[in-house]
Amino acid sequence: MITVNRLAVAIDIGGTFTDILIQDISTGEIINISKVATTTRAPEKAFLQYLERELPASRRKTIERLYHATTIATNAFLGQMHLTLPKTALITTKGFRDVLEIGRQRRSELYNLFFDRPKPIIPRRYRFEVSERLASTGEILTPLKLSDLHVIEKKIRDEKIESVAITLLHSYKSNVHEKKIKEFLEEQNPQLFISASFEVSPEHREFERTSTTVINALLMPFVSKYLRILSEAIAQLGIQVPLYIMQSNGGVGRSDVVQRIPVSIIESGPSAGVVAASYFAKSLDLDAVLSFDMGGTTAKAGTIVNKIISLTSEYEVGGEVHAGRITKGSGYPVRFPFIDLAEISSGGGSIAWIDAGGALQVGPISAGSEPGPVCYGQGGEEPTITDANLLLGRLNPKGLLNQTFKIYPGLAEKSLVEKICKPLGLGVTESAFGIIKIANNNMSKILRIVTVERGLDPRDFSLLAFGGAGPLHACALASALQIKTIFIPSTPGLFSAMGLLYTDAKHSFVKSIRLKNTDVDRALLEEAFLSLEEKGAALLKAEGFTEETIIHQRFIEARYQGQGFELQIPITSLSLADPKAIERITALFNTKHKSLYHYILENEPVEIVNIRSNSLGIIQKPTLKKIAVGTKTPPSEALLETRRVYFEADGGFVETPVYLRTKLLAGNRFTGPAVIEQYDSTTIIEPSWHVEVEKQGILKLTREWK
Amino acid sequence: MVAKIDLITREVIRGGLEYIAEEMGIILRNAAYSANIKERMDHSCSLFDGTGRMIAQAEHIPVHLGAMPLVVKRVMEHFEGEIFAGDSFIVNDPYLGGTHLPDITIITPVFYQETLVGFSVSRAHHNDIGGIAPGSMAGNATDIFQEGLRIPPIKFVSKGVINKDIMALIMTNSRTPQIRKGDLLAQLSANWTGEKRLVEIVKNKGVKTFFQAIDEILDYSERRFLSAIKNFPQKNSSAIDYLDGDGIRSKKIPLKIKLSLRKNHFHFDFTGTAAQVAGAVNCPFAVTLSAAYFVVRAITDPTIPANDGLYRHLTVTAPEGSLLNACPPAAVVGGNVETSQRIVDVLLRAFAKIVPERIPAASQGTMNNLIIGGLTSTNSPFTFYETIGGGSGGRPIKDGVDGIHTHMTNTMNTPIEEIEVRYPLIVEEYSLRENSGGKGQFRGGLGIVRKFKAKVPVIVSVLGERQKTAPWGLEGGLPGLKGRYYKVTLAGKEVTIDGKTTITLAAGESIVIETPGGGGWGNLAKRGQALIDSDHLDEKMA
């Protein structure tokens, strides 16, 4: 009998490593995991080579789902190495080219006389005005002047501009002029990337729409090229399913759609991690999880309270951390839903350096994977966090990834001596530990922002540490916040990629209604929902979902007429055939208004602003697998060696047992100091922390605090 | 001696309190009806403890926040023995801790079990509270009775029940009654959210720990403040600056400051400042105090948590009956928005002589208040209010910022697409005002040009400054360009109008607001060529 395994493949490409998981859809089991160095200049290369090498053509044909998380957009935006942003221009209504720069005219720091506004994302010289004007009704007040367009088009050519954003006043109401400009430019300059606001973010409020469209334009050449190459290469490998990309909202979107709105995938990589963390919280029934994800380039923190991921609609790209305040203005607003997390440029590849005042600094520049940390021996010259961990004995000097990836401690030491020790007059150990301490201090800030600054007590949370470097720093960070419990998932370095397999396919649609509740016709509302659901179902069926695996969720967005912000009311279980349906919706609105705002207005008309529908294709999730049970003492084959590792609490280097994660059995217990090595990560157990191996292979670390 | 509570508990409570204040601000915005609140966030929220000490504030509007402690104190005095769970008090009287009449403050006592543990407070700018001109911001008012409805501290909500009569009274006195109601309910909503969250914290940590944490949080701010001024030169300084006029007489009005720092204590003395004036630029003392608080925070360490502990080492005096400590019935609507900016200017000018490395040149020094009111084409009354940013002053290490709100305010602009949906107005231009920054090694920020065309006949009130005196430069930097307001008639003629006045526009006429640029810092000869070239390419400076 021939069994054809249906496969799902998840690829998480970070700044440093590319993580790949292959899952058997029928059993939910993960059948292959791999971590390869990211090929920064062509991020898709590493993954394509892997697929070609590991899966024969016949197996590749059985791939049914292909999910991808990428940090390409955020890395491009934050100016990581090798990625230069394309020259981008804005075309806008005459008299309004400064809307983008003035923003909402407020400063992000109230009392700082030396405040800065984020640098205008497109300088004034590349913001072009065109004579045209629409009224708020969409009516044309001033017709589009074609001769202006010819002048602008020439400037775009002369300045070698690659990408253009078009945002005109009131284009959310009528796209007539934006469309004309777009068509004109497409015709005149087919090479040009074009983002028009009516396609990217057709909502009112001109600054936010302009900002969102401009960021889209900035990312488009990059992301579009990348996804196009990737999709083509995948097709050439005989894989016939579309590529799905993790979006900032925790759901996936098809690459051909995402290509045109790259702004929706800015936090693709980190989102996958939080989705995985929430699945973990559900599986282990944990009510307060603090997720800490540290890779090669950045570290991210988020909270999952009562198993719910929190989304924010007020996201700013490149915004500065400002004591966790909601008041923003330090970054560039993007009007898309984002998973709420705090992020800092601190990863294994973060470079240590000495600032003008002679102080030791770590990050934000990362050595990425090319050249990578000095110890990789690929030409890196600047010492990194990874180099410091290595010189403190925390990483295996014989190599990473089960010693398949050779490293060079000598090079790391030489660079540290040159760049840090000599200028500061410090020893190697002192310098290396200094780097770790500074990095930990930086990273503890993001953990504080998502807890303390929001009035949540971190001591009520369990820390879930993942990412290749997360488990190296987990004990130190938990200690700084007096957290009692840490969980290290079984494959921490591949945990984010797991999030790709824990998500459902999701298509969201919204339709503007803007009617008073008393003027709403139930039948028309039902019809409107059905048409959105039809669109969703058609897409899902094209993706291979059957009727039984498709569900639709319905929402109403309403407010008292006169308010500026809507409340979202889930009405999936409410039948619009019920003659009292509208009254019931009004009642649901009032209940929600009462619980949030503590009052209701009985006689005030309720305005139904939008209807929203989510069509979900439910995917079979992998379950957490149990491992073999052992005794309290780890089996002897689990002890790899002992080596000298630096622990501050023990006053220096101590002979420390090094365990192999894969040989540990459920029920094993021991106490730090210890090192636990595995393919995709290394866990450091600091003195006073106790380890217990749980039945699903998860490490539970505990410590008592007075 | 009581053992100190642990650091994490203290920080969790501190962070929690500040987060509550921020959350109150979001709730207020989301529930509000007026564009001034839901789009511009012209409101502020804070928390006080049961003894009336400010314990946390959101990063909202400095002039609102600094004047709050006085109003809480007044309400506590006034209602001693009559403060119960479920109550909320309302007040806008500038002479009893308010700022100006449009700013209505609601104060809600917070009880945990039987103990008064604090107050949640919101202050919001209501876009019409009656008076002689739409928007209640008449630039030519001569006493407070012309400025609108004056509300002394009264109980607005008693044991959970809103007093409908008071609501009706306020609505009746406003040109936009439904919007008043929506905004007042939004304020109550914010206060109730603050109340609920504060109770959660107290319940969670225990009353005793909570009170002790408050003491320690305030002491912590005091310690931080003392450490920030440890190396401050122990010197005296003085300065003078001027208002353009009071909108009645076009005579410059002097503001004088003598400041001293002795034994870690700042003393600001405004003796020598003009007596209170006929026009609407007088300041109630609470506003003067607000501006003083702002400067002290800005020149020391802005990251110190703002609370009662921060201001323990500052005293301020201004003679009673003077511009900066006005007595009833002086008109005050512009004191809060305009004179407060000049108080900051004169203080910074005095500090520039002591700590020049910390002080920027003058910023635009005004808020450019613009109020447009009238009847829509369907005959319903409307009032549109906003303030417009300008240039910030050049700094000792970098240029000023273009087109932004500075010092005592930080409200947002109203989106053009919102204005044109809600009001019979067309925005014809919104741009940076080229060549308006004061030249220098580090130039001042550019002002803004904002141009409105009226689709129906309207009444326009303006309340602005720095049209006769320019924002000054420092260390050889040149002054920024003065502001200018003008109307464009149907024939296309530009007619300059006064900085503080009320005019009418016929349908089709326009009002143009050109806001001041910031002063420059340092000698122009030292300016780097790259900066000059970049400004040139961007057509910011010729």
Interface residues (C-beta under 8 A of the other chain):
Chain A: G95 F96 R97 D98 V99 E101 I102 R104 Q105 R106 R107 E109 L110 Y111 N112 L113 F114 F115 D116 R117 P123 R124 R125 A135 S136 L141 L169 H170 Y172 H204 R205 E206 F207 A323 G324 R325 I326 T327 R448 V452 E453 R454 G455 L456 D457 P458 R459 L481 Q482 Y560 G562 Q563 G564 F565 L596 Y597 H598 Y599 L601
Chain B: I8 T9 E11 V12 G15 G16 L17 E18 Y19 I20 E22 E23 G25 I26 I27 R29 N30 A31 A32 Y33 A35 K38 E39 A58 E59 H60 P62 Q178 I179 G182 L185 A186 L188 S189 W192 T193 K196 R197 I201 F294 R297 A298 I299 P302 T303 R358 I359 P360 I388 G389 R395 I397 K398 V401 D402 G403 I404 H405 T406 N410 T411 M412 N413 P415 I416 E417 E418 E420 V421 I426 E428 E429 Y430 S431 L432 I448 K451 L537 D538 E539 K540
